């Protein structure tokens, strides 16, 4: 028997034709800007995973807790995001800036863990999570990332650590590539020398092609 019953039962599954779309990738690559454009074009609901009211706690958790409590914190954020997404999908499409793949890629990179170990911890909670229809993994070169990070208005300690902690950026890139390779909903989008509008054009064209 699944441990997820009674009060732990997942929300109602997406019964309509409203797509659940996720944007994934390293910090600074342009997910938030692209999410705003797609939300307008698709007349979609949107959110950031973890949800905004979690964000003031994130630096506290990162600075003061060990790996397992940190994992529980971010898992809680994803579970709550899933509840929000299930509600939004009753009324239309949803675009999420990050979701489960970011928890896997970042947690294992920051703590230098095997992603399989993190995935095993996450596995019992998978039935609760609203499953995406499309996950777009954004990639760019170091040159592009430096340019975008220079203009990032919400640059924070995590961004600084991603750039300065030896090996972290390389681990993150490798982790996202690994997750994308095993994701049946995944599509890799190269973002170098492409504006947010051009990327939105490519994604909406892909969605239109799949729906025809």
C-alpha positions in Angstrom: 0.0 0.0 0.0 1.2 3.5 -0.8 1.9 5.6 2.3 0.1 8.4 0.6 -3.5 8.0 1.7 -6.0 9.8 3.8 -4.8 13.4 4.4 -1.7 12.6 2.3 -3.7 11.7 -0.8 -2.4 13.7 -3.8 -4.6 16.3 -5.4 -6.9 15.5 -8.3 -4.9 14.7 -11.5 -5.0 17.0 -14.5 -8.2 15.7 -16.2 -8.4 18.4 -18.9 -6.2 19.3 -21.9 -4.4 22.1 -20.1 -0.6 21.6 -20.4 1.8 21.8 -17.5 5.1 23.3 -18.7 8.3 23.5 -16.8 11.5 25.6 -17.5 14.7 24.1 -16.0 18.3 25.0 -16.0 21.1 26.7 -14.1 20.5 30.0 -12.3 20.8 33.1 -14.5 20.1 31.3 -17.8 16.9 33.2 -18.4 14.1 31.0 -17.0 12.2 33.7 -15.2 12.1 36.1 -18.2 11.1 33.3 -20.5 8.4 32.2 -18.0 6.9 35.6 -18.0 6.6 35.7 -21.8 5.2 32.2 -22.1 2.7 33.0 -19.3 1.4 35.9 -21.3 1.3 34.1 -24.6 -0.4 31.0 -23.3 -2.7 32.9 -20.9 -1.3 30.5 -18.3 -1.0 30.4 -14.5 2.6 30.6 -13.3 4.7 30.1 -10.3 8.3 29.6 -9.1 9.4 26.4 -7.4 9.8 26.7 -4.5 6.9 29.1 -4.1 7.7 32.7 -3.3 6.8 32.6 0.4 9.5 29.9 1.0 12.2 32.1 -0.5 13.1 34.2 2.7 13.7 30.9 4.5 16.0 29.4 1.8 19.2 31.4 2.7 18.6 30.5 6.4 18.2 26.8 5.6 21.2 26.8 3.3 23.5 28.4 5.8 22.4 26.6 9.0 21.2 23.1 8.2 22.9 20.0 6.9 22.0 18.1 3.7 19.0 16.1 4.9 17.0 19.0 6.5 17.8 21.1 3.4 16.4 18.3 1.2 13.2 18.1 3.4 12.8 21.9 3.0 13.0 21.9 -0.8 10.9 18.8 -1.0 8.2 20.5 1.0 8.4 23.4 -1.5 7.9 21.1 -4.4 5.0 19.3 -2.8 3.3 22.6 -2.1 4.0 23.8 -5.6 2.3 20.7 -6.9 -0.8 21.5 -4.9 -0.9 25.0 -6.4 -0.3 23.6 -9.9 -3.1 21.1 -9.6 -5.5 24.0 -8.8 -4.3 26.2 -11.6 -4.6 23.3 -14.2 -8.4 23.2 -13.6 -8.6 26.6 -15.3 -5.8 26.7 -17.9 -2.2 26.0 -18.7 0.6 26.4 -16.1 4.2 27.5 -16.6 6.6 26.7 -13.7 10.0 28.2 -13.3 11.8 25.1 -11.9 10.3 21.9 -10.4 11.6 18.5 -9.4 14.6 18.4 -11.7 16.1 21.4 -9.9 15.9 19.7 -6.6 17.7 16.7 -7.9 20.4 18.7 -9.8 21.1 21.4 -7.2 20.9 19.3 -4.0 23.2 16.7 -5.4 25.6 19.3 -6.8 25.8 21.4 -3.7 26.4 18.4 -1.4 28.4 16.4 -3.9 26.0 13.5 -3.7 25.2 10.9 -6.3 21.9 11.9 -8.0 20.7 8.4 -7.7 20.7 8.7 -3.9 18.7 11.9 -4.0 16.3 10.4 -6.5 15.8 7.4 -4.1 14.9 9.8 -1.3 12.4 11.6 -3.6 10.8 8.4 -5.0 8.2 7.8 -2.2 6.8 11.3 -2.9 6.6 11.0 -6.7 3.0 9.8 -6.7 2.0 13.1 -5.0 3.6 15.3 -7.6 1.6 16.7 -10.5 3.4 15.3 -13.6 4.6 17.7 -16.3 3.6 17.5 -19.9 6.6 19.4 -21.2 10.0 20.2 -19.6 12.3 22.5 -21.4 15.9 22.3 -20.3 17.7 25.6 -21.1 21.5 25.4 -21.8 24.1 28.0 -22.6 27.9 28.5 -22.8 30.0 30.1 -20.0 30.3 33.2 -22.2 26.5 33.7 -22.3 26.1 32.8 -18.6 28.6 35.5 -17.6 26.8 38.1 -19.6 23.4 37.1 -18.2 24.6 36.9 -14.6 26.0 40.4 -14.9 22.5 41.7 -15.5 20.7 39.5 -13.0 18.8 41.8 -10.6 18.2 39.1 -7.9 21.8 37.9 -7.7 22.2 36.0 -4.4 24.6 33.9 -2.4 23.5 30.7 -4.3 24.4 32.4 -7.6 27.8 33.5 -6.2 28.5 30.0 -4.9 27.6 28.5 -8.2 30.2 30.6 -10.0 32.9 30.6 -7.3 32.8 27.2 -5.5 35.3 25.0 -7.4 33.5 22.4 -9.6 29.9 23.4 -8.7 28.9 24.9 -12.1 30.4 21.8 -13.8 28.4 19.5 -11.5 25.2 21.4 -12.1 25.6 21.3 -15.9 26.3 17.6 -15.8 23.4 16.9 -13.4 20.9 18.8 -15.6 22.2 17.0 -18.7 21.7 13.6 -16.9 18.2 14.5 -15.7 17.2 15.8 -19.2 18.5 12.6 -20.8 16.2 10.5 -18.6 13.2 12.7 -18.8 10.5 11.5 -21.2 9.0 15.0 -21.2 12.3 16.7 -21.7 13.4 19.0 -24.6 16.8 20.6 -24.6 16.9 24.3 -25.7 20.2 25.9 -26.6 19.8 29.6 -25.6 23.1 31.2 -26.9 22.5 34.2 -29.2 18.8 33.9 -28.9 16.5 36.5 -27.3 13.8 35.5 -24.8 11.2 36.3 -27.5 13.0 33.9 -30.0 13.1 31.2 -27.3 9.4 31.7 -26.6 8.7 31.4 -30.3 10.6 28.1 -30.4 8.8 26.7 -27.4 5.3 27.7 -28.6 6.0 26.3 -32.0 7.0 23.0 -30.4 3.8 23.0 -28.4 1.7 23.7 -31.4 3.4 21.0 -33.4 2.7 18.4 -30.7 -0.9 19.4 -30.4 -1.7 19.0 -34.1 
